[in-house]
Amino acid sequence: MTPRRTNCSNLLNANNYQKGAWVLHMLRTQLGDDAFFRGLKIYYNAHKDSTANTDDLRAALEKASGKPLKEFFARWVYGSGHPQYELSWGTAEFAGAGSRLVVTLSQTQPDQLFVDPVPIEVTNGGVKKRFVIQPTEKVAVASFPLNDTPTAVTIDPDGTLLKDVVFIK
């Protein structure tokens, strides 16, 4: 049973709706349109004449996508904060591997790690290539093959993650 609240406005702040919209945007990006909208339809049909909660939405999206979402919801819905990334990059020569782009992605937020895949886009001579960094610790280092020195490295070029970014060169 949920305790009765006398002043529900104390539960809200300026970020509630914006963060909720971002979370749905990130779910749609991670699951794909087909699974996301199929999950919403499952959720709606199961609860259209009754009450529902966030776990009901999670279960419907899991059913539609076949992906476990408990960790995502724990971090993004029930947890607080968002990742604060510092991105730095450079080039290096590796024996037998040729020239490589080395990217360091640090999470500087005071709370725990966000493990969401982080897309990056590398611009090289007018050509853009996409890579993904999968953080497993607060500092993730990845290297990618390259033909020329990049002119730009962009984190999350399509705006799919709620985040703050600082670039360090």
FENHU-V467223 format. One line per field, one symbol per residue. psi: psi as a letter, one per 40 degrees, with the letter a starting at -180 (. if undefined). Layout:
# FENHU-V467223
psi: ???
This chain:
# FENHU-V467223
psi: hhihhdgdeeeiaeeddddddddddddddddiddddddddddddddedfaiiaddddddddddddeiheddddddddeiiaiihihhiiiiihhheeahihhhhhiheidaiiheihhiihhhhfehhiiihhgheidhhhiiiiidihieihhhgdefeihiihhhh.
